Every structure is written in C-alpha cells, then in structure tokens.
Amino acid sequence: GGLRRAATQDPYLDIAAVGKQFGTFVALKDVSLRVQEGEFISFLGPSGCGKTTLLRAIAGLDPATTGVIRQAGRDITGLPPAARDFGIVFQSYALFPNFSVADNIAYGLRGPAWPAKRVKARVAELLDLVGLAEHALKYPAQLSGGQQQRVALARALAPEPGLLLLDEPLSALDAIVRLHLRQEIRDLQRRLGVTTIMVTHDQEEAMAVSDRILVMSRGHVQQIGTPEEVYRSPATAFVASFVGRSSAFDAVVQAAPGSITAHGVTLQAEAARGLLYGTTLRAFVRPEDVRLGVAAAGLPGAVPMTVTHLEFLGPTCRLSLERGAFRLEADLPPDQVRDAGALPGAEVLAAVPPDRIMVFPADE
Ligand code: ATP
C-alpha cells in the first residue's frame, strides 16, 4: 500500500540513463531506476552482469561514465564517496581487526556533530539493534561470520545514512545463518525506514527481502518489478529462466488461436494468441503450474506423460515428466501426486493451464 502511494512522489534516488565503460568494455548500458524513500531494492543478475558496478556508481567508488544520479534531489553523479550520504556493507565484512566491536561501530562517528557522549549512546543503541550488546568489547576474530556481518551492518547504519548499500552481504555466510540474517536485515530496514539497495546473485534471496527487484544481464536492465511481477510476468526469456524454477522448451505457433506445438505436443497458451502462424518461441512453465490426473483432464492440451523421476520433499513432490523430447518438471503437493497415480515409470495425464504458459520470441 505505502509503496503504491509513494510512486507518485519524487524518487529518493533517481538513476537516469547511467552508463559505465571500462576501456571499450560496456559494463552498464542506459540503466534507469527511480527508488522511493524507504524502499528495499535488489540488483539481481548472474556474475559479471554489472550489478556491483552500478552499486559502486551510486556510492561514487567508481563513477558512472554517462548519465545522472540524484539522491534526495541533489545531483551526486560526480561527488566523491565522502561527500555522499550512504552506509555500505561488503561481502567480506571489512572490519578493522584491531578495533573492538564497539570501536568498529563508532568508526564513522566523527566531527563536531559527534561528541564522545553522543557516540557512546549511539554505539549502545546499535549494539542493541543488532543484538550484540554483550559482545561490545570483543574483537572481530572472536566473532562468528554472522556476528561480524551484524557489526558491519551496525557500523554502516551508525551515522544514520539516507541510503544503505549492501554488496552481497550474505554470500560469505553458511545457509542457516544466511536465512536468519536476511530476515534480520529486512526487519531492521523496515523498522528504520532506510532506503536500501542490495546486490545479490541469489534470486530466492532477492525475492524474499525486496520491495522491487532490478534484474540485469550483460549491463542491461531486463526488468524492474515486485518479486511477484518478475516471477509471474517476466519481461524477457532471461528473467523467466533466471528467476525461479521453470521448464523451458522451444515451440512453434499454430494456425488455431493460442495453439502452439512443442516436440510434437500441442498446447494452448493464452500468451501466444495473436502471434503469427509459424513464429518460433521459447516457452516456460513453472513447476507448480503443472496439473496431473483429474486436475489435468478438463484442460486443453492434456497429454499422457511418463514419470521419469520422483522426489518426496515434504511439502511437495518433485516430478520429471516426459513425452518423447517434451519434458516438464512438476512440483506438487504429495496428495495430488498420489491421487494421480504418479509413480516412477507410470503414465499420467498432464496439462498446463493456458494462462500459465509464458512465451517469448525465440531470438530474444
Ligand atoms: P559479480 O557477482 O561476479 O561481482 P557483477 O554483476 O557484480 O558480478 P561487476 O563486478 O559489476 O559484475 O562487473 C561487470 C563487468 O565489468 C564484468 O565483466 C567485469 O569483468 C567488468 N569490470 C568490472 N570492474 C572492472 C574494472 N575495474 N576494469 C575492467 N573491467 C571491469
């Protein structure tokens, strides 16, 4: 609700047509993004797509070659990092090993605005905020990875920056700590209302914490949208394959409206309506959108498929289905799988609701 309302206001951070070249290599091409105050945005993409380059341009660590960046109405494009208003957390913690936890957090609190008494109070406040009050006098080497990253977060937030930049903050942590800390970061960010940008290559992580995700590939913006938008309505084949799991297959548009064929199987796809007969497509299906047995029987394009693999995962079963070269992955509640008689080697009726087949031009 709040974000919808904010969409009509001036953005807190306005990235306009930003480009970045390293010699002749184009690392960022024409990137534009408007971030509202208090939003949590993730930059998501594979290694080398330019997400760190974009974050560094916002921080002024590596200024943009072209374009304009404004923060709170101020043109910051050419400002050095020290003249900007942000806190940053890196993957590698980057704490001062010879400083205590408290001194690390106090590091950025300097100048006439920060008399000793105020620094002390602020450090205590942040130690509480990140749950490290009893570790104030320890040194970084005496802390776990997750605790060290909490210190880095506290240090970044201490001067009350307008913008929090997170560069793969969870990548160095093991799976369980990672899940805890991402929740903590999101809860903290919500409570403080600090506008936040996080770089990550982990699509699940981006979906879990973000208000909106900027999906990048090879220096280009592929899509900017809420987690649900990029998952349900991917703008490109790249987004469809990079965000979430899916089965992908080549298909050709048939004469009948919405009809496509893939490896000899004819399917109905709403998204293919109106496309020219003979157009070649790349199609994607989410594993939870596959229907089996009675649930498939009423749908157009229902076809018998062989179960080639079955895994019980608790809340769902994961199945591989095959009919010749046409393959689908399905992720369904175990009772539905059982009711459909989908055992390894068995043949089951399978279908995909026509509005759940995502299609893109094959050459995209
Ligand atoms: P990763 O997750 O691996 O860090 P990334 O999406 O953050 O990937 P960037 O670090 O932004 O990618 O790099 C984007 C591209 O720019 C890469 O191809 C990289 O090799 C190139 N690049 C980055 N910094 C420099 C530099 N200082 N000089 C030359 N090329 C660079």
Boltz pocket constraint, residues with backbone or C-beta under 6 A from the ligand:
constraints:
  - pocket:
      binder: B
      contacts: [[A, 22], [A, 25], [A, 27], [A, 45], [A, 46], [A, 47], [A, 48], [A, 49], [A, 50], [A, 51], [A, 52], [A, 53], [A, 54], [A, 201]]
      max_distance: 6.0
